[in-house]
Amino acid sequence: MRSENNLRTEQVHIDEVSGKATSTIQWFAEEKNKKGNATHPITHNNKLGVHICGRDGFAAIAKDIAEAKESIELVCWGFDPGMELVRKGSIWPRGDTYGDLLIAAGRRGVRVRLLVWYSVSGGAIQKHMPGHTHGKNPWHIQRSDLEIQQISAQRSMERIREHARNNRHKKEWNISGDKLAAMAREEYCCSWYRSAFAGRLQGISIRTRDGNSSSIGNALELETRKPDASERALFALGGTHHQKPILIDFAHDNGKKAVGYVMGLNSLTDYWDTVEHFVENPLREQGAAKTKQEHAEGVDGYFDFETLKPYRDYACRIEGGRALIPVHENFEGAWERAGGTASAKPYVCATPPSALLRKAGPGDSTVQVVRTQPEENDFTIKEIYFNATRVAAAGTGYLYMENQYFQYQDWAEHLLAIRKKVIAGWNRSSAKIGKSKEDLPVMHVFVVIPAPEKAQMVPRTYDTLATLGQQEGMAGQVKMIDRANEDAKIQQAASKQFFGDAADRRASVPNLVTEVVVSAANKIDKPSNLILEKKYGLQICVAVLNACEFNQARRQWRYREIYIHSKLLLVDDGFFTLGSANLNQRSMAVDSEINLATNDPRLTTELRKRVWSQLATEKNNGGNATPKEISETFKEWVKLMKKNRERQKAPPDNPADKQMEGFIVSLDDSRSSTIRFG
């Protein structure tokens, strides 16, 4: 599965005086766009809009669903009928629920099809289908035809309030409004799913699908780094369908009103947040066990946060255009497969709606929809990531990576390999064009990630960061590896004393518990910042995001992780890709994923400015992205990351010393693990 095999060749002429040449850039998986066999067409007539975070993304989705006339096609990793896409008030339901929006669409004649990943074991762990994977024994279930015809979130609240009033003399029903709302929500979700699976919700069909262990096994054989036995078993048996596209009115009125979304947002209430990322937000869900004793960094003690962590993610809306055709084909093929009727070949839309075939006009964007789909041997997301990185690495601009997981060592090695060639070429030819080695072209890499979700994800995150010389942020893993290597040296010395040099091999590695993880870490070069710049022409910074507030009740500053669920890659104001794919082996080879890629410079520039302004303040948004501005922005990011970390640890005497600017903070993870899974 080598992306290098998919590059086109091009003959260019180099000016002997200036040493410059002009060529075209290959951003896309062009071999998938060949005439007569365009499995992943590169389309030019698409109108795009990018929504940041759940409030704006879900609000746009709610509006489009409410206006749907003929069809709604939903693909989900998880689906929560009780989540409110637009929220007001404090007690559920705080607005129209997702389930009610689909019910209303079905009742007005819209064909609604919902496809959700599900397995018994996966559902029990992830709890991603409230009312189906959990919450299946509510206080009441709506079973009669009349009840099912009346299913709605508001009706569930009215029913439980009426029951509580009639039974208020009983202790078990003398409960608060919040608890009643939670019970009503559980009943609503359970009733919704039972009715949907039974085909009793007008116009709504639902299917589930699980990963294909055979296809996943074949995909892993193509990977450069093979997972160990335990990882492989977890991948094969626990593969998921991680896609989350939405398509509305694809064929209605020949596609004139067709609209779709390619995104990372899950259709679950936990993923709703605003771009302000408040430490606490009553419109996010109540935290319950998830926030018990969550550490408030920089403050002695622990706090029981009332709401879930801030969340960050993206959704791209596609209005009209040919890019909606592969989104539709992705759905139809998966829907057929889930129903047991899929053909051997991928589904192809034989007669696309005519309005989607219009000529490109002003403001339209070029788009390629790419996927990871092991069942169809489709790994174009990896191609896009590697191609875009190759283009970025050949220049002197920037690469911005904002991703939930940073655990794909192959990608980091790919970046270094390309940069090494670029710098070697520069050193060979710089004198010919009157440049010195001090004029070395530098590429700036901005990486924004969360702390690894689980301790078992620490080793692969460490390995990927260490490949780029950025392992210091994984302080706990660094200490563990150093300690294991020191113990191995002591053991080796003791063995030599008693058994001689023959014992060297036996004692030169740590004990079996840590051997795999430490041995892998020891093989990584871990370039210093100086080597990164001189040998590779790279400057790299790694940030996490924290929210900050002064809590009046406690008279203390509180800092809280902003969980990055994003899957965004931005390059040189010329290209971006976003969607469901993380930077890990799961997303590149195991789970089904779908991303959108575009080389629209206007949109990319606008998105970069929006994102960097939000994370690092407007003054650090990169300006016009000239080499000088990017270089200065990089320096300011590094300063701000360190300053914000210092502010968290500063004494509380002077409030001015505690207030963060923006959200970026240097990575500082004290955990370690000898179990590797990512």
Summary of the structure (lengths in Angstrom):
residues: 678
radius of gyration: 26.6
end to end distance: 19.0
largest distance: 94.1
contacts: 2288
relative contact order: 0.13
helix: 43%
strand: 19%
